[in-house]
Amino acid sequence: MKKFINWLKNISPVKILTVFVAVTLLLTTQACNRPGIAQQPPQPSGQPPNVERYDPTKIYKLNTPEGGMNNFSDVDPRAKEAEREANARAAELARKARENVQKKGIDSSEQYIRNYQEGTPLDERVRRLGEDIGSSAEELGKGVIKGTQRGVENIEKSTQRTAEDLTTNIQRGAEDTAKSVQRQGEDAAEAVKRRIREIEID
């Protein structure tokens, strides 16, 4: 309560008059201002600004359905050349797949059954199966060899990096030790000099 009374004693009439005049001026300028200044400009035919209405009598240009997602092309219309290239690549892949199926001779379980029923000789079936297994084994062998070579190369690189890191760490440790010994020597010399000065002063 004492703080509030002291605050009231410190307020001078000039301060109160200044605040009163400022508040009165603010209220009169806001209340007595012209009302038309802050209004929006009038819009033609009573429409809100920036509104484009749909006119059913006009014919609007629409994209033609092309069969993609939502019946439109899945490719950006600016990239028609890329779409043509993609279609050509897909056709080429389909052609190669058909050729591979024809070369293999059997592409489904129904065809195995048909060959068996037609009487394809057992040695022919075994030869085809052997060729498929042989090519698979050959591919597997190549893959294993490549993987082993990569593993050896990775181990060599890792060993070399470890040796380089170890050498670097040893060099840094030796440098740090040398600097530490040098600092300790300097600190000891400084301490001896201080002690000598203190003895001389006394």
C-alpha positions as CSV (number, residue, x, y, z in Angstrom):
1,M,0.0,0.0,0.0
2,K,2.9,2.3,0.8
3,K,4.3,1.8,-2.7
4,F,0.9,2.9,-4.3
5,I,0.8,6.0,-2.0
6,N,4.3,6.9,-2.9
7,W,3.5,6.5,-6.6
8,L,0.5,8.8,-6.3
9,K,2.7,11.4,-4.6
10,N,5.2,11.2,-7.5
11,I,2.5,11.9,-10.1
12,S,2.5,15.6,-11.0
13,P,-0.6,17.4,-12.4
14,V,1.3,18.1,-15.6
15,K,1.6,14.3,-16.3
16,I,-2.1,13.8,-15.7
17,L,-3.0,16.8,-18.0
18,T,-0.8,15.4,-20.8
19,V,-2.4,11.9,-20.7
20,F,-5.9,13.5,-20.6
21,V,-5.2,15.7,-23.7
22,A,-3.6,12.7,-25.6
23,V,-6.7,10.5,-25.0
24,T,-9.1,13.2,-25.9
25,L,-7.3,14.0,-29.1
26,L,-7.2,10.3,-30.1
27,L,-10.9,9.8,-29.4
28,T,-12.0,12.9,-31.3
29,T,-9.9,12.1,-34.4
30,Q,-11.2,8.6,-34.6
31,A,-14.9,9.4,-33.9
32,C,-15.1,12.5,-36.1
33,N,-13.2,11.1,-39.1
34,R,-14.9,10.9,-42.5
35,P,-16.6,7.5,-42.9
36,G,-16.0,7.1,-46.7
37,I,-12.2,6.9,-46.6
38,A,-11.9,3.3,-45.5
39,Q,-14.6,1.9,-47.8
40,Q,-13.9,-0.4,-50.8
41,P,-14.3,1.1,-54.3
42,P,-17.7,0.2,-55.9
43,Q,-17.7,-2.9,-58.0
44,P,-19.4,-3.0,-61.4
45,S,-22.8,-4.7,-61.4
46,G,-22.5,-5.6,-57.7
47,Q,-20.1,-8.5,-58.1
48,P,-17.3,-9.2,-55.7
49,P,-13.8,-8.4,-57.0
50,N,-11.8,-11.0,-58.9
51,V,-14.7,-13.5,-59.6
52,E,-15.0,-15.2,-62.9
53,R,-18.4,-16.8,-63.4
54,Y,-19.0,-20.0,-65.3
55,D,-21.0,-19.3,-68.5
56,P,-22.9,-22.4,-69.7
57,T,-23.4,-20.8,-73.2
58,K,-19.7,-20.7,-73.9
59,I,-17.7,-23.8,-75.1
60,Y,-14.6,-24.3,-72.9
61,K,-11.6,-26.1,-74.2
62,L,-11.2,-29.4,-72.2
63,N,-8.6,-32.1,-72.4
64,T,-9.7,-35.1,-74.3
65,P,-9.9,-38.4,-72.4
66,E,-6.8,-40.6,-73.1
67,G,-7.3,-43.5,-70.7
68,G,-4.8,-42.7,-68.0
69,M,-5.7,-41.9,-64.4
70,N,-9.1,-40.1,-64.3
71,N,-9.3,-40.7,-68.1
72,F,-6.5,-38.2,-68.8
73,S,-2.9,-38.7,-69.9
74,D,-0.5,-39.7,-67.1
75,V,2.2,-37.6,-68.8
76,D,2.7,-33.9,-68.5
77,P,1.3,-32.4,-71.7
78,R,4.5,-30.4,-72.1
79,A,6.4,-33.7,-72.4
80,K,4.7,-35.3,-75.4
81,E,8.1,-36.3,-76.8
82,A,9.0,-38.2,-73.6
83,E,5.6,-40.0,-73.8
84,R,6.4,-41.1,-77.3
85,E,9.8,-42.4,-76.2
86,A,8.3,-44.2,-73.2
87,N,5.7,-45.9,-75.5
88,A,8.4,-46.9,-78.0
89,R,10.6,-48.3,-75.1
90,A,7.6,-50.3,-73.7
91,A,6.8,-51.7,-77.2
92,E,10.5,-52.8,-77.6
93,L,10.5,-54.5,-74.1
94,A,7.3,-56.3,-75.0
95,R,8.8,-57.5,-78.3
96,K,11.9,-58.8,-76.5
97,A,9.8,-60.6,-73.9
98,R,7.9,-62.4,-76.7
99,E,11.2,-63.4,-78.3
100,N,12.6,-64.7,-75.0
101,V,9.4,-66.8,-74.5
102,Q,9.7,-68.3,-77.9
103,K,13.4,-69.1,-77.5
104,K,12.8,-70.9,-74.2
105,G,10.0,-73.0,-75.7
106,I,8.1,-73.5,-72.5
107,D,6.6,-70.6,-70.5
108,S,3.8,-72.2,-68.5
109,S,2.8,-75.3,-66.6
110,E,0.1,-76.0,-69.2
111,Q,2.8,-76.2,-71.9
112,Y,4.8,-78.8,-69.7
113,I,1.6,-80.9,-69.5
114,R,1.0,-80.5,-73.2
115,N,4.6,-81.6,-74.0
116,Y,4.2,-84.6,-71.7
117,Q,0.9,-85.6,-73.3
118,E,2.2,-85.1,-76.9
119,G,4.9,-87.5,-76.0
120,T,8.0,-85.3,-76.1
121,P,10.8,-87.7,-75.5
122,L,12.2,-87.9,-71.9
123,D,15.7,-87.2,-73.1
124,E,14.5,-84.0,-74.8
125,R,12.7,-82.8,-71.7
126,V,15.7,-83.7,-69.5
127,R,18.0,-81.8,-72.0
128,R,15.9,-78.7,-71.8
129,L,15.7,-78.9,-68.1
130,G,19.5,-79.4,-67.9
131,E,20.1,-76.4,-70.1
132,D,17.9,-74.2,-67.9
133,I,19.7,-75.5,-64.7
134,G,23.1,-75.1,-66.3
135,S,22.5,-71.5,-67.4
136,S,21.1,-70.7,-63.9
137,A,24.2,-72.3,-62.2
138,E,26.5,-70.5,-64.5
139,E,24.9,-67.1,-63.7
140,L,25.0,-68.0,-60.0
141,G,28.7,-68.8,-60.3
142,K,29.4,-65.6,-62.0
143,G,27.5,-63.7,-59.4
144,V,29.4,-65.4,-56.5
145,I,32.7,-64.7,-58.2
146,K,31.9,-61.0,-58.6
147,G,30.6,-60.7,-55.0
148,T,33.8,-62.4,-53.7
149,Q,36.0,-60.0,-55.7
150,R,34.0,-57.0,-54.4
151,G,34.3,-58.3,-50.8
152,V,38.1,-58.7,-51.2
153,E,38.4,-55.2,-52.6
154,N,36.3,-53.8,-49.8
155,I,38.5,-55.6,-47.2
156,E,41.7,-54.3,-48.8
157,K,40.3,-50.7,-48.8
158,S,39.1,-51.0,-45.3
159,T,42.5,-52.3,-44.1
160,Q,44.4,-49.6,-45.9
161,R,42.1,-46.9,-44.4
162,T,42.6,-48.4,-40.9
163,A,46.4,-48.4,-41.3
164,E,46.3,-44.8,-42.5
165,D,44.1,-43.7,-39.6
166,L,46.3,-45.5,-37.1
167,T,49.4,-43.9,-38.4
168,T,47.7,-40.5,-38.3
169,N,46.5,-41.0,-34.7
170,I,50.0,-42.1,-33.6
171,Q,51.6,-39.0,-35.2
172,R,49.0,-36.7,-33.5
173,G,49.5,-38.4,-30.2
174,A,53.3,-38.0,-30.4
175,E,52.9,-34.3,-31.4
176,D,50.4,-33.7,-28.5
177,T,52.8,-35.4,-26.0
178,A,55.7,-33.3,-27.3
179,K,53.7,-30.1,-26.9
180,S,52.5,-31.1,-23.5
181,V,56.1,-31.8,-22.3
182,Q,57.2,-28.5,-23.7
183,R,54.4,-26.6,-22.0
184,Q,55.2,-28.3,-18.7
185,G,58.8,-27.4,-19.0
186,E,57.9,-23.8,-19.7
187,D,55.5,-23.7,-16.8
188,A,58.2,-25.2,-14.5
189,A,60.7,-22.6,-15.7
190,E,58.2,-19.8,-15.1
191,A,57.4,-21.1,-11.6
192,V,61.2,-21.2,-10.7
193,K,61.6,-17.6,-12.0
194,R,58.6,-16.4,-9.9
195,R,60.0,-18.1,-6.8
196,I,63.4,-16.5,-7.4
197,R,61.8,-13.1,-7.7
198,E,59.8,-13.6,-4.5
199,I,62.9,-14.6,-2.7
200,E,64.8,-11.5,-4.0
201,I,61.9,-9.2,-2.9
202,D,61.8,-10.6,0.6
